[in-house]
């Protein structure tokens, strides 16, 4: 039977790919606006307004990709959904509280009386920090196979910090792209400091993944796989070097190359994601459930796929439209 002849094979694979793409887009898009929130304490009042203006047209739509990813996990892989969310119940709750706090603070910080604005700025920072830390902790526990031990909790705490630093880095690169003047200069300094935390985080995850699983070790370090996959870490190292060199020369007088740090960091996140996807395939719950074992019946998946083919282009089209309409430098924050 051909590769696409058996729906029990290609339908779970298709939904795993769709879910992976949704998670990747969410991490990149919501990652930078979470990072902007994490950087809030380092900016003054006027700069905070400009930072919010830089993410204002996008932040709410960015979170749509998280809803899509979780929805696909629920309907396409219900057994995995139950296992993963049961193991990660507490950090998921923290993340949701953080997202709610961010959303409320985003709206209220501008409309609240001046004496209360500082409190809402703090709420926006705390909500961004809670969400980033929770997502990093969940990533760490997932890499550790969802085991609950002191060692996995410690690794989860480590990845929580590093992912938060990674989000602050991509947030800083977004501000380099979207702002100018004193705030852009500050964003360059923030990115120069954050790049080392990003490198340490990527290194920790890259080392931990093969060490916790003999299967993953064999996928990366067997011959000829080690030679075929060598471009992935080499490209990542090259991008880090280019980022460091670019940040040393930014900002430029004519604002040229302001786009490069953000684009390069997006590519770096993509390479890291593809590495994780390759490591864990075909498991959707590490070393416990493959995507084929966890998948819904092919008949159900086919019906869901029809709906996904309608919804996904709409979400993608809206995202592209928003980023096209609001391209260019962020201006003064206004709520008309």
Secondary structure, DSSP 8 states (H G I E B T S, - for coil): --TTT-HHHHHHHHHHHHHHHHHHHHHHHHHHHHHHHHTGGGS-HHHHHHHHHHHTTTHHHHTHHHHHHHHHHHHH-HHHHHHHHHHTHHHHHHHHHHHHHHHHHHHHHHHS-HHHHHHHHHHHHHHHHHHHHHHHHHHHHHHTTT--SHHHHHHHHHHHHHHHHHHHHHHHHHHHHH--THHHHHHHHHHHHHHHHHHHHHHHHHHHHHHT-HHHHHHHHSTTHHHHSHHHHHHHHHHHHHHHHHHHH-S-TT-TTTTHHHHHHHHHHHHHHHHHHHHHTTEEETTTEEHHHH---HHHHHHHHHHHHHHHHHHHHHHHHHHHHT-S--------
